[in-house]
Amino acid sequence: MNREAVVLGQKVISTYQGELLTIDSWLIKKGYMYHNTNPTKDFIEKIIKRKKFKKYKKSNATFKFFLNLMRECLVS
């Protein structure tokens, strides 16, 4: 549900304990999602209060990235 929330423009903190999927790593690297396996109350409040938050916007570049990623997964 984290990826869906990102697409809807929500602030997301992933607490996933395992190895991150490529798409999650990309979203974190681009600043659309945060990752913390053990977030403190202060960390969560900081994210909630953060006014500047990079919202996911649909674009051709992003669509092409996802499309190429899916192709690579199907080929391997």
mmJSON file of the N, C-alpha and C atoms, coordinates in Angstrom:
{"data_MODEL":{"atom_site":{
"group_PDB":["ATOM","ATOM","ATOM","ATOM","ATOM","ATOM","ATOM","ATOM","ATOM","ATOM","ATOM","ATOM","ATOM","ATOM","ATOM","ATOM","ATOM","ATOM","ATOM","ATOM","ATOM","ATOM","ATOM","ATOM","ATOM","ATOM","ATOM","ATOM","ATOM","ATOM","ATOM","ATOM","ATOM","ATOM","ATOM","ATOM","ATOM","ATOM","ATOM","ATOM","ATOM","ATOM","ATOM","ATOM","ATOM","ATOM","ATOM","ATOM","ATOM","ATOM","ATOM","ATOM","ATOM","ATOM","ATOM","ATOM","ATOM","ATOM","ATOM","ATOM","ATOM","ATOM","ATOM","ATOM","ATOM","ATOM","ATOM","ATOM","ATOM","ATOM","ATOM","ATOM","ATOM","ATOM","ATOM","ATOM","ATOM","ATOM","ATOM","ATOM","ATOM","ATOM","ATOM","ATOM","ATOM","ATOM","ATOM","ATOM","ATOM","ATOM","ATOM","ATOM","ATOM","ATOM","ATOM","ATOM","ATOM","ATOM","ATOM","ATOM","ATOM","ATOM","ATOM","ATOM","ATOM","ATOM","ATOM","ATOM","ATOM","ATOM","ATOM","ATOM","ATOM","ATOM","ATOM","ATOM","ATOM","ATOM","ATOM","ATOM","ATOM","ATOM","ATOM","ATOM","ATOM","ATOM","ATOM","ATOM","ATOM","ATOM","ATOM","ATOM","ATOM","ATOM","ATOM","ATOM","ATOM","ATOM","ATOM","ATOM","ATOM","ATOM","ATOM","ATOM","ATOM","ATOM","ATOM","ATOM","ATOM","ATOM","ATOM","ATOM","ATOM","ATOM","ATOM","ATOM","ATOM","ATOM","ATOM","ATOM","ATOM","ATOM","ATOM","ATOM","ATOM","ATOM","ATOM","ATOM","ATOM","ATOM","ATOM","ATOM","ATOM","ATOM","ATOM","ATOM","ATOM","ATOM","ATOM","ATOM","ATOM","ATOM","ATOM","ATOM","ATOM","ATOM","ATOM","ATOM","ATOM","ATOM","ATOM","ATOM","ATOM","ATOM","ATOM","ATOM","ATOM","ATOM","ATOM","ATOM","ATOM","ATOM","ATOM","ATOM","ATOM","ATOM","ATOM","ATOM","ATOM","ATOM","ATOM","ATOM","ATOM","ATOM","ATOM","ATOM","ATOM","ATOM","ATOM","ATOM","ATOM","ATOM","ATOM","ATOM","ATOM","ATOM","ATOM","ATOM"],
"id":[1,2,3,4,5,6,7,8,9,10,11,12,13,14,15,16,17,18,19,20,21,22,23,24,25,26,27,28,29,30,31,32,33,34,35,36,37,38,39,40,41,42,43,44,45,46,47,48,49,50,51,52,53,54,55,56,57,58,59,60,61,62,63,64,65,66,67,68,69,70,71,72,73,74,75,76,77,78,79,80,81,82,83,84,85,86,87,88,89,90,91,92,93,94,95,96,97,98,99,100,101,102,103,104,105,106,107,108,109,110,111,112,113,114,115,116,117,118,119,120,121,122,123,124,125,126,127,128,129,130,131,132,133,134,135,136,137,138,139,140,141,142,143,144,145,146,147,148,149,150,151,152,153,154,155,156,157,158,159,160,161,162,163,164,165,166,167,168,169,170,171,172,173,174,175,176,177,178,179,180,181,182,183,184,185,186,187,188,189,190,191,192,193,194,195,196,197,198,199,200,201,202,203,204,205,206,207,208,209,210,211,212,213,214,215,216,217,218,219,220,221,222,223,224,225,226,227,228],
"type_symbol":["N","C","C","N","C","C","N","C","C","N","C","C","N","C","C","N","C","C","N","C","C","N","C","C","N","C","C","N","C","C","N","C","C","N","C","C","N","C","C","N","C","C","N","C","C","N","C","C","N","C","C","N","C","C","N","C","C","N","C","C","N","C","C","N","C","C","N","C","C","N","C","C","N","C","C","N","C","C","N","C","C","N","C","C","N","C","C","N","C","C","N","C","C","N","C","C","N","C","C","N","C","C","N","C","C","N","C","C","N","C","C","N","C","C","N","C","C","N","C","C","N","C","C","N","C","C","N","C","C","N","C","C","N","C","C","N","C","C","N","C","C","N","C","C","N","C","C","N","C","C","N","C","C","N","C","C","N","C","C","N","C","C","N","C","C","N","C","C","N","C","C","N","C","C","N","C","C","N","C","C","N","C","C","N","C","C","N","C","C","N","C","C","N","C","C","N","C","C","N","C","C","N","C","C","N","C","C","N","C","C","N","C","C","N","C","C","N","C","C","N","C","C","N","C","C","N","C","C"],
"label_atom_id":["N","CA","C","N","CA","C","N","CA","C","N","CA","C","N","CA","C","N","CA","C","N","CA","C","N","CA","C","N","CA","C","N","CA","C","N","CA","C","N","CA","C","N","CA","C","N","CA","C","N","CA","C","N","CA","C","N","CA","C","N","CA","C","N","CA","C","N","CA","C","N","CA","C","N","CA","C","N","CA","C","N","CA","C","N","CA","C","N","CA","C","N","CA","C","N","CA","C","N","CA","C","N","CA","C","N","CA","C","N","CA","C","N","CA","C","N","CA","C","N","CA","C","N","CA","C","N","CA","C","N","CA","C","N","CA","C","N","CA","C","N","CA","C","N","CA","C","N","CA","C","N","CA","C","N","CA","C","N","CA","C","N","CA","C","N","CA","C","N","CA","C","N","CA","C","N","CA","C","N","CA","C","N","CA","C","N","CA","C","N","CA","C","N","CA","C","N","CA","C","N","CA","C","N","CA","C","N","CA","C","N","CA","C","N","CA","C","N","CA","C","N","CA","C","N","CA","C","N","CA","C","N","CA","C","N","CA","C","N","CA","C","N","CA","C","N","CA","C","N","CA","C","N","CA","C","N","CA","C","N","CA","C","N","CA","C"],
"label_alt_id":[null,null,null,null,null,null,null,null,null,null,null,null,null,null,null,null,null,null,null,null,null,null,null,null,null,null,null,null,null,null,null,null,null,null,null,null,null,null,null,null,null,null,null,null,null,null,null,null,null,null,null,null,null,null,null,null,null,null,null,null,null,null,null,null,null,null,null,null,null,null,null,null,null,null,null,null,null,null,null,null,null,null,null,null,null,null,null,null,null,null,null,null,null,null,null,null,null,null,null,null,null,null,null,null,null,null,null,null,null,null,null,null,null,null,null,null,null,null,null,null,null,null,null,null,null,null,null,null,null,null,null,null,null,null,null,null,null,null,null,null,null,null,null,null,null,null,null,null,null,null,null,null,null,null,null,null,null,null,null,null,null,null,null,null,null,null,null,null,null,null,null,null,null,null,null,null,null,null,null,null,null,null,null,null,null,null,null,null,null,null,null,null,null,null,null,null,null,null,null,null,null,null,null,null,null,null,null,null,null,null,null,null,null,null,null,null,null,null,null,null,null,null,null,null,null,null,null,null],
"label_comp_id":["MET","MET","MET","ASN","ASN","ASN","ARG","ARG","ARG","GLU","GLU","GLU","ALA","ALA","ALA","VAL","VAL","VAL","VAL","VAL","VAL","LEU","LEU","LEU","GLY","GLY","GLY","GLN","GLN","GLN","LYS","LYS","LYS","VAL","VAL","VAL","ILE","ILE","ILE","SER","SER","SER","THR","THR","THR","TYR","TYR","TYR","GLN","GLN","GLN","GLY","GLY","GLY","GLU","GLU","GLU","LEU","LEU","LEU","LEU","LEU","LEU","THR","THR","THR","ILE","ILE","ILE","ASP","ASP","ASP","SER","SER","SER","TRP","TRP","TRP","LEU","LEU","LEU","ILE","ILE","ILE","LYS","LYS","LYS","LYS","LYS","LYS","GLY","GLY","GLY","TYR","TYR","TYR","MET","MET","MET","TYR","TYR","TYR","HIS","HIS","HIS","ASN","ASN","ASN","THR","THR","THR","ASN","ASN","ASN","PRO","PRO","PRO","THR","THR","THR","LYS","LYS","LYS","ASP","ASP","ASP","PHE","PHE","PHE","ILE","ILE","ILE","GLU","GLU","GLU","LYS","LYS","LYS","ILE","ILE","ILE","ILE","ILE","ILE","LYS","LYS","LYS","ARG","ARG","ARG","LYS","LYS","LYS","LYS","LYS","LYS","PHE","PHE","PHE","LYS","LYS","LYS","LYS","LYS","LYS","TYR","TYR","TYR","LYS","LYS","LYS","LYS","LYS","LYS","SER","SER","SER","ASN","ASN","ASN","ALA","ALA","ALA","THR","THR","THR","PHE","PHE","PHE","LYS","LYS","LYS","PHE","PHE","PHE","PHE","PHE","PHE","LEU","LEU","LEU","ASN","ASN","ASN","LEU","LEU","LEU","MET","MET","MET","ARG","ARG","ARG","GLU","GLU","GLU","CYS","CYS","CYS","LEU","LEU","LEU","VAL","VAL","VAL","SER","SER","SER"],
"label_asym_id":["A","A","A","A","A","A","A","A","A","A","A","A","A","A","A","A","A","A","A","A","A","A","A","A","A","A","A","A","A","A","A","A","A","A","A","A","A","A","A","A","A","A","A","A","A","A","A","A","A","A","A","A","A","A","A","A","A","A","A","A","A","A","A","A","A","A","A","A","A","A","A","A","A","A","A","A","A","A","A","A","A","A","A","A","A","A","A","A","A","A","A","A","A","A","A","A","A","A","A","A","A","A","A","A","A","A","A","A","A","A","A","A","A","A","A","A","A","A","A","A","A","A","A","A","A","A","A","A","A","A","A","A","A","A","A","A","A","A","A","A","A","A","A","A","A","A","A","A","A","A","A","A","A","A","A","A","A","A","A","A","A","A","A","A","A","A","A","A","A","A","A","A","A","A","A","A","A","A","A","A","A","A","A","A","A","A","A","A","A","A","A","A","A","A","A","A","A","A","A","A","A","A","A","A","A","A","A","A","A","A","A","A","A","A","A","A","A","A","A","A","A","A","A","A","A","A","A","A"],
"label_entity_id":["1","1","1","1","1","1","1","1","1","1","1","1","1","1","1","1","1","1","1","1","1","1","1","1","1","1","1","1","1","1","1","1","1","1","1","1","1","1","1","1","1","1","1","1","1","1","1","1","1","1","1","1","1","1","1","1","1","1","1","1","1","1","1","1","1","1","1","1","1","1","1","1","1","1","1","1","1","1","1","1","1","1","1","1","1","1","1","1","1","1","1","1","1","1","1","1","1","1","1","1","1","1","1","1","1","1","1","1","1","1","1","1","1","1","1","1","1","1","1","1","1","1","1","1","1","1","1","1","1","1","1","1","1","1","1","1","1","1","1","1","1","1","1","1","1","1","1","1","1","1","1","1","1","1","1","1","1","1","1","1","1","1","1","1","1","1","1","1","1","1","1","1","1","1","1","1","1","1","1","1","1","1","1","1","1","1","1","1","1","1","1","1","1","1","1","1","1","1","1","1","1","1","1","1","1","1","1","1","1","1","1","1","1","1","1","1","1","1","1","1","1","1","1","1","1","1","1","1"],
"label_seq_id":[1,1,1,2,2,2,3,3,3,4,4,4,5,5,5,6,6,6,7,7,7,8,8,8,9,9,9,10,10,10,11,11,11,12,12,12,13,13,13,14,14,14,15,15,15,16,16,16,17,17,17,18,18,18,19,19,19,20,20,20,21,21,21,22,22,22,23,23,23,24,24,24,25,25,25,26,26,26,27,27,27,28,28,28,29,29,29,30,30,30,31,31,31,32,32,32,33,33,33,34,34,34,35,35,35,36,36,36,37,37,37,38,38,38,39,39,39,40,40,40,41,41,41,42,42,42,43,43,43,44,44,44,45,45,45,46,46,46,47,47,47,48,48,48,49,49,49,50,50,50,51,51,51,52,52,52,53,53,53,54,54,54,55,55,55,56,56,56,57,57,57,58,58,58,59,59,59,60,60,60,61,61,61,62,62,62,63,63,63,64,64,64,65,65,65,66,66,66,67,67,67,68,68,68,69,69,69,70,70,70,71,71,71,72,72,72,73,73,73,74,74,74,75,75,75,76,76,76],
"pdbx_PDB_ins_code":[null,null,null,null,null,null,null,null,null,null,null,null,null,null,null,null,null,null,null,null,null,null,null,null,null,null,null,null,null,null,null,null,null,null,null,null,null,null,null,null,null,null,null,null,null,null,null,null,null,null,null,null,null,null,null,null,null,null,null,null,null,null,null,null,null,null,null,null,null,null,null,null,null,null,null,null,null,null,null,null,null,null,null,null,null,null,null,null,null,null,null,null,null,null,null,null,null,null,null,null,null,null,null,null,null,null,null,null,null,null,null,null,null,null,null,null,null,null,null,null,null,null,null,null,null,null,null,null,null,null,null,null,null,null,null,null,null,null,null,null,null,null,null,null,null,null,null,null,null,null,null,null,null,null,null,null,null,null,null,null,null,null,null,null,null,null,null,null,null,null,null,null,null,null,null,null,null,null,null,null,null,null,null,null,null,null,null,null,null,null,null,null,null,null,null,null,null,null,null,null,null,null,null,null,null,null,null,null,null,null,null,null,null,null,null,null,null,null,null,null,null,null,null,null,null,null,null,null],
"Cartn_x":[0.81,0.0,0.856,2.131,2.994,3.12,3.326,3.496,2.224,1.088,-0.181,-0.361,0.039,-0.067,0.838,2.016,2.928,2.265,1.652,0.992,-0.143,-0.773,-1.854,-1.322,0.007,0.61,0.732,0.655,0.745,2.19,2.48,3.786,3.823,4.895,4.967,6.28,6.165,7.339,7.217,8.114,8.127,8.894,8.32,8.995,9.357,9.367,9.637,10.987,11.011,12.207,13.137,12.594,13.389,14.149,14.702,15.42,14.414,14.727,13.803,13.741,12.566,12.403,13.005,13.312,13.915,13.049,11.769,10.864,10.843,10.878,10.913,12.213,13.313,14.609,14.59,13.982,13.894,13.052,11.911,11.036,11.727,12.502,13.232,14.343,15.086,16.192,15.7,14.535,13.974,13.254,13.104,12.497,10.987,10.385,8.929,8.478,9.403,9.062,10.257,9.989,11.03,11.075,12.232,12.37,13.064,12.44,13.011,12.396,13.228,12.697,12.247,12.644,12.244,12.058,11.038,10.875,10.449,11.047,10.67,9.503,8.887,7.794,8.29,9.484,10.052,10.265,10.766,10.988,9.669,8.641,7.329,6.751,6.838,6.326,7.072,8.389,9.193,8.718,8.43,7.958,6.577,5.699,4.338,4.364,5.221,5.286,6.047,6.814,7.629,6.735,6.939,6.103,6.553,7.854,8.357,8.461,7.629,7.603,7.458,8.336,8.305,7.133,6.137,4.982,5.224,4.771,4.893,3.982,4.536,3.732,3.932,2.845,2.94,3.714,4.624,5.381,5.805,6.153,6.616,7.885,8.785,10.044,9.781,8.882,8.566,7.863,6.933,6.229,7.207,8.131,9.125,10.016,10.371,11.174,10.46,9.185,8.411,8.23,7.979,7.805,9.085,10.22,11.503,11.822,11.488,11.715,10.896,9.644,8.8,9.349,9.822,10.411,11.616,12.491,13.678,13.321,12.307,11.878,11.314,10.626,10.042,11.114,12.165,13.219,14.114,14.399,15.32,14.689],
"Cartn_y":[-1.198,0.0,1.265,1.136,2.322,2.957,2.153,2.695,3.385,2.815,3.418,4.767,4.837,6.092,7.161,6.756,7.698,8.279,7.423,7.874,8.842,8.665,9.563,10.841,10.971,12.19,12.26,11.12,11.097,10.923,11.416,11.195,9.75,9.037,7.617,7.294,6.542,5.998,4.482,3.869,2.42,1.852,0.855,0.186,-1.251,-1.522,-2.874,-3.35,-4.549,-5.09,-5.832,-6.311,-7.111,-6.26,-6.939,-6.242,-5.465,-4.199,-3.341,-3.748,-3.651,-3.886,-2.711,-2.93,-1.887,-0.638,-0.811,0.341,1.135,0.437,1.127,1.918,1.312,2.005,3.244,3.14,4.277,5.394,5.042,6.042,6.753,6.007,6.589,7.5,7.008,7.78,9.094,9.059,10.254,11.169,10.731,11.575,11.494,10.462,10.312,9.513,8.776,7.913,7.869,7.674,7.535,6.083,5.664,4.287,4.324,3.705,3.612,2.384,1.393,0.135,0.24,1.309,1.484,2.978,3.6,5.053,5.443,6.509,7.047,8.013,8.375,9.334,10.663,11.082,12.331,12.285,11.156,10.992,11.123,10.447,10.478,11.901,12.558,13.924,14.867,14.67,15.5,15.355,14.115,13.859,14.477,14.307,14.848,16.369,17.018,18.484,19.057,18.236,18.715,19.339,20.602,21.298,21.003,20.976,20.669,19.163,18.618,17.173,16.942,16.158,15.902,14.976,15.517,14.702,14.041,12.818,12.056,12.675,12.95,13.465,12.554,12.237,11.394,12.138,11.439,12.037,10.935,11.325,10.343,9.651,10.4,9.82,8.746,9.033,8.059,6.854,7.083,5.978,5.086,5.692,4.92,4.118,4.706,3.978,2.711,2.84,1.693,0.659,1.127,0.226,-0.553,0.119,-0.557,-1.524,-1.139,-2.011,-3.291,-3.168,-4.347,-5.235,-4.635,-5.41,-6.188,-5.529,-6.193,-7.365,-7.189,-8.279,-9.46,-9.187,-10.258,-11.028,-10.34,-10.975,-11.818,-11.379,-12.132,-13.291],
"Cartn_z":[0.0,0.0,0.0,0.349,0.368,-1.003,-2.017,-3.377,-3.842,-3.509,-3.888,-3.194,-1.929,-1.184,-1.788,-2.233,-2.894,-4.133,-4.936,-6.16,-5.842,-4.695,-4.274,-3.62,-3.544,-3.022,-1.512,-0.846,0.609,1.076,2.267,2.883,3.359,3.022,3.33,4.032,5.131,5.804,5.716,4.967,4.861,6.051,6.686,7.802,7.433,6.145,5.651,6.166,6.736,7.371,6.414,5.31,4.382,3.387,2.388,1.332,0.49,0.256,-0.487,-1.951,-2.522,-3.951,-4.711,-5.966,-6.794,-6.819,-6.956,-7.048,-5.748,-4.61,-3.322,-3.175,-3.548,-3.488,-4.363,-5.528,-6.445,-5.847,-5.263,-4.646,-3.486,-2.708,-1.582,-2.097,-3.083,-3.661,-4.262,-4.888,-5.514,-4.514,-3.273,-2.247,-2.149,-2.738,-2.672,-1.452,-0.847,0.269,1.222,2.494,3.497,3.946,4.439,4.931,6.273,7.257,8.591,9.243,9.555,10.088,11.538,12.2,13.591,13.882,13.276,13.43,14.842,15.317,16.623,16.435,17.543,17.493,16.92,17.322,16.813,15.307,14.804,13.363,12.608,13.083,12.429,12.45,13.595,13.7,12.755,12.62,11.722,10.281,9.882,8.519,8.317,9.289,9.183,9.064,9.837,9.853,8.664,7.993,6.874,5.812,5.554,4.578,3.156,2.958,1.622,1.497,0.658,0.433,-1.054,-1.592,-3.027,-3.335,-3.998,-4.367,-5.71,-5.808,-7.048,-8.097,-9.253,-10.363,-11.556,-12.194,-13.381,-14.456,-15.088,-16.179,-17.138,-18.32,-19.302,-18.824,-18.201,-17.729,-16.678,-15.759,-14.718,-15.309,-16.207,-16.849,-17.606,-18.338,-19.088,-18.139,-16.995,-16.011,-15.558,-15.182,-14.718,-15.827,-17.031,-18.163,-18.433,-18.448,-18.662,-17.536,-16.316,-15.171,-15.301,-15.719,-15.904,-17.014,-18.095,-19.191,-18.714,-17.939,-17.434,-16.535,-15.714,-14.816,-15.609,-16.694,-17.494,-18.27,-18.687,-19.467,-18.579,-17.36,-16.501,-15.796],
"occupancy":[1.0,1.0,1.0,1.0,1.0,1.0,1.0,1.0,1.0,1.0,1.0,1.0,1.0,1.0,1.0,1.0,1.0,1.0,1.0,1.0,1.0,1.0,1.0,1.0,1.0,1.0,1.0,1.0,1.0,1.0,1.0,1.0,1.0,1.0,1.0,1.0,1.0,1.0,1.0,1.0,1.0,1.0,1.0,1.0,1.0,1.0,1.0,1.0,1.0,1.0,1.0,1.0,1.0,1.0,1.0,1.0,1.0,1.0,1.0,1.0,1.0,1.0,1.0,1.0,1.0,1.0,1.0,1.0,1.0,1.0,1.0,1.0,1.0,1.0,1.0,1.0,1.0,1.0,1.0,1.0,1.0,1.0,1.0,1.0,1.0,1.0,1.0,1.0,1.0,1.0,1.0,1.0,1.0,1.0,1.0,1.0,1.0,1.0,1.0,1.0,1.0,1.0,1.0,1.0,1.0,1.0,1.0,1.0,1.0,1.0,1.0,1.0,1.0,1.0,1.0,1.0,1.0,1.0,1.0,1.0,1.0,1.0,1.0,1.0,1.0,1.0,1.0,1.0,1.0,1.0,1.0,1.0,1.0,1.0,1.0,1.0,1.0,1.0,1.0,1.0,1.0,1.0,1.0,1.0,1.0,1.0,1.0,1.0,1.0,1.0,1.0,1.0,1.0,1.0,1.0,1.0,1.0,1.0,1.0,1.0,1.0,1.0,1.0,1.0,1.0,1.0,1.0,1.0,1.0,1.0,1.0,1.0,1.0,1.0,1.0,1.0,1.0,1.0,1.0,1.0,1.0,1.0,1.0,1.0,1.0,1.0,1.0,1.0,1.0,1.0,1.0,1.0,1.0,1.0,1.0,1.0,1.0,1.0,1.0,1.0,1.0,1.0,1.0,1.0,1.0,1.0,1.0,1.0,1.0,1.0,1.0,1.0,1.0,1.0,1.0,1.0,1.0,1.0,1.0,1.0,1.0,1.0,1.0,1.0,1.0,1.0,1.0,1.0],
"B_iso_or_equiv":[0.0,0.0,0.0,0.0,0.0,0.0,0.0,0.0,0.0,0.0,0.0,0.0,0.0,0.0,0.0,0.0,0.0,0.0,0.0,0.0,0.0,0.0,0.0,0.0,0.0,0.0,0.0,0.0,0.0,0.0,0.0,0.0,0.0,0.0,0.0,0.0,0.0,0.0,0.0,0.0,0.0,0.0,0.0,0.0,0.0,0.0,0.0,0.0,0.0,0.0,0.0,0.0,0.0,0.0,0.0,0.0,0.0,0.0,0.0,0.0,0.0,0.0,0.0,0.0,0.0,0.0,0.0,0.0,0.0,0.0,0.0,0.0,0.0,0.0,0.0,0.0,0.0,0.0,0.0,0.0,0.0,0.0,0.0,0.0,0.0,0.0,0.0,0.0,0.0,0.0,0.0,0.0,0.0,0.0,0.0,0.0,0.0,0.0,0.0,0.0,0.0,0.0,0.0,0.0,0.0,0.0,0.0,0.0,0.0,0.0,0.0,0.0,0.0,0.0,0.0,0.0,0.0,0.0,0.0,0.0,0.0,0.0,0.0,0.0,0.0,0.0,0.0,0.0,0.0,0.0,0.0,0.0,0.0,0.0,0.0,0.0,0.0,0.0,0.0,0.0,0.0,0.0,0.0,0.0,0.0,0.0,0.0,0.0,0.0,0.0,0.0,0.0,0.0,0.0,0.0,0.0,0.0,0.0,0.0,0.0,0.0,0.0,0.0,0.0,0.0,0.0,0.0,0.0,0.0,0.0,0.0,0.0,0.0,0.0,0.0,0.0,0.0,0.0,0.0,0.0,0.0,0.0,0.0,0.0,0.0,0.0,0.0,0.0,0.0,0.0,0.0,0.0,0.0,0.0,0.0,0.0,0.0,0.0,0.0,0.0,0.0,0.0,0.0,0.0,0.0,0.0,0.0,0.0,0.0,0.0,0.0,0.0,0.0,0.0,0.0,0.0,0.0,0.0,0.0,0.0,0.0,0.0,0.0,0.0,0.0,0.0,0.0,0.0],
"pdbx_formal_charge":[null,null,null,null,null,null,null,null,null,null,null,null,null,null,null,null,null,null,null,null,null,null,null,null,null,null,null,null,null,null,null,null,null,null,null,null,null,null,null,null,null,null,null,null,null,null,null,null,null,null,null,null,null,null,null,null,null,null,null,null,null,null,null,null,null,null,null,null,null,null,null,null,null,null,null,null,null,null,null,null,null,null,null,null,null,null,null,null,null,null,null,null,null,null,null,null,null,null,null,null,null,null,null,null,null,null,null,null,null,null,null,null,null,null,null,null,null,null,null,null,null,null,null,null,null,null,null,null,null,null,null,null,null,null,null,null,null,null,null,null,null,null,null,null,null,null,null,null,null,null,null,null,null,null,null,null,null,null,null,null,null,null,null,null,null,null,null,null,null,null,null,null,null,null,null,null,null,null,null,null,null,null,null,null,null,null,null,null,null,null,null,null,null,null,null,null,null,null,null,null,null,null,null,null,null,null,null,null,null,null,null,null,null,null,null,null,null,null,null,null,null,null,null,null,null,null,null,null],
"auth_seq_id":[1,1,1,2,2,2,3,3,3,4,4,4,5,5,5,6,6,6,7,7,7,8,8,8,9,9,9,10,10,10,11,11,11,12,12,12,13,13,13,14,14,14,15,15,15,16,16,16,17,17,17,18,18,18,19,19,19,20,20,20,21,21,21,22,22,22,23,23,23,24,24,24,25,25,25,26,26,26,27,27,27,28,28,28,29,29,29,30,30,30,31,31,31,32,32,32,33,33,33,34,34,34,35,35,35,36,36,36,37,37,37,38,38,38,39,39,39,40,40,40,41,41,41,42,42,42,43,43,43,44,44,44,45,45,45,46,46,46,47,47,47,48,48,48,49,49,49,50,50,50,51,51,51,52,52,52,53,53,53,54,54,54,55,55,55,56,56,56,57,57,57,58,58,58,59,59,59,60,60,60,61,61,61,62,62,62,63,63,63,64,64,64,65,65,65,66,66,66,67,67,67,68,68,68,69,69,69,70,70,70,71,71,71,72,72,72,73,73,73,74,74,74,75,75,75,76,76,76],
"auth_comp_id":["MET","MET","MET","ASN","ASN","ASN","ARG","ARG","ARG","GLU","GLU","GLU","ALA","ALA","ALA","VAL","VAL","VAL","VAL","VAL","VAL","LEU","LEU","LEU","GLY","GLY","GLY","GLN","GLN","GLN","LYS","LYS","LYS","VAL","VAL","VAL","ILE","ILE","ILE","SER","SER","SER","THR","THR","THR","TYR","TYR","TYR","GLN","GLN","GLN","GLY","GLY","GLY","GLU","GLU","GLU","LEU","LEU","LEU","LEU","LEU","LEU","THR","THR","THR","ILE","ILE","ILE","ASP","ASP","ASP","SER","SER","SER","TRP","TRP","TRP","LEU","LEU","LEU","ILE","ILE","ILE","LYS","LYS","LYS","LYS","LYS","LYS","GLY","GLY","GLY","TYR","TYR","TYR","MET","MET","MET","TYR","TYR","TYR","HIS","HIS","HIS","ASN","ASN","ASN","THR","THR","THR","ASN","ASN","ASN","PRO","PRO","PRO","THR","THR","THR","LYS","LYS","LYS","ASP","ASP","ASP","PHE","PHE","PHE","ILE","ILE","ILE","GLU","GLU","GLU","LYS","LYS","LYS","ILE","ILE","ILE","ILE","ILE","ILE","LYS","LYS","LYS","ARG","ARG","ARG","LYS","LYS","LYS","LYS","LYS","LYS","PHE","PHE","PHE","LYS","LYS","LYS","LYS","LYS","LYS","TYR","TYR","TYR","LYS","LYS","LYS","LYS","LYS","LYS","SER","SER","SER","ASN","ASN","ASN","ALA","ALA","ALA","THR","THR","THR","PHE","PHE","PHE","LYS","LYS","LYS","PHE","PHE","PHE","PHE","PHE","PHE","LEU","LEU","LEU","ASN","ASN","ASN","LEU","LEU","LEU","MET","MET","MET","ARG","ARG","ARG","GLU","GLU","GLU","CYS","CYS","CYS","LEU","LEU","LEU","VAL","VAL","VAL","SER","SER","SER"],
"auth_asym_id":["A","A","A","A","A","A","A","A","A","A","A","A","A","A","A","A","A","A","A","A","A","A","A","A","A","A","A","A","A","A","A","A","A","A","A","A","A","A","A","A","A","A","A","A","A","A","A","A","A","A","A","A","A","A","A","A","A","A","A","A","A","A","A","A","A","A","A","A","A","A","A","A","A","A","A","A","A","A","A","A","A","A","A","A","A","A","A","A","A","A","A","A","A","A","A","A","A","A","A","A","A","A","A","A","A","A","A","A","A","A","A","A","A","A","A","A","A","A","A","A","A","A","A","A","A","A","A","A","A","A","A","A","A","A","A","A","A","A","A","A","A","A","A","A","A","A","A","A","A","A","A","A","A","A","A","A","A","A","A","A","A","A","A","A","A","A","A","A","A","A","A","A","A","A","A","A","A","A","A","A","A","A","A","A","A","A","A","A","A","A","A","A","A","A","A","A","A","A","A","A","A","A","A","A","A","A","A","A","A","A","A","A","A","A","A","A","A","A","A","A","A","A","A","A","A","A","A","A"],
"auth_atom_id":["N","CA","C","N","CA","C","N","CA","C","N","CA","C","N","CA","C","N","CA","C","N","CA","C","N","CA","C","N","CA","C","N","CA","C","N","CA","C","N","CA","C","N","CA","C","N","CA","C","N","CA","C","N","CA","C","N","CA","C","N","CA","C","N","CA","C","N","CA","C","N","CA","C","N","CA","C","N","CA","C","N","CA","C","N","CA","C","N","CA","C","N","CA","C","N","CA","C","N","CA","C","N","CA","C","N","CA","C","N","CA","C","N","CA","C","N","CA","C","N","CA","C","N","CA","C","N","CA","C","N","CA","C","N","CA","C","N","CA","C","N","CA","C","N","CA","C","N","CA","C","N","CA","C","N","CA","C","N","CA","C","N","CA","C","N","CA","C","N","CA","C","N","CA","C","N","CA","C","N","CA","C","N","CA","C","N","CA","C","N","CA","C","N","CA","C","N","CA","C","N","CA","C","N","CA","C","N","CA","C","N","CA","C","N","CA","C","N","CA","C","N","CA","C","N","CA","C","N","CA","C","N","CA","C","N","CA","C","N","CA","C","N","CA","C","N","CA","C","N","CA","C","N","CA","C","N","CA","C","N","CA","C","N","CA","C"],
"pdbx_PDB_model_num":[1,1,1,1,1,1,1,1,1,1,1,1,1,1,1,1,1,1,1,1,1,1,1,1,1,1,1,1,1,1,1,1,1,1,1,1,1,1,1,1,1,1,1,1,1,1,1,1,1,1,1,1,1,1,1,1,1,1,1,1,1,1,1,1,1,1,1,1,1,1,1,1,1,1,1,1,1,1,1,1,1,1,1,1,1,1,1,1,1,1,1,1,1,1,1,1,1,1,1,1,1,1,1,1,1,1,1,1,1,1,1,1,1,1,1,1,1,1,1,1,1,1,1,1,1,1,1,1,1,1,1,1,1,1,1,1,1,1,1,1,1,1,1,1,1,1,1,1,1,1,1,1,1,1,1,1,1,1,1,1,1,1,1,1,1,1,1,1,1,1,1,1,1,1,1,1,1,1,1,1,1,1,1,1,1,1,1,1,1,1,1,1,1,1,1,1,1,1,1,1,1,1,1,1,1,1,1,1,1,1,1,1,1,1,1,1,1,1,1,1,1,1,1,1,1,1,1,1]
}}}
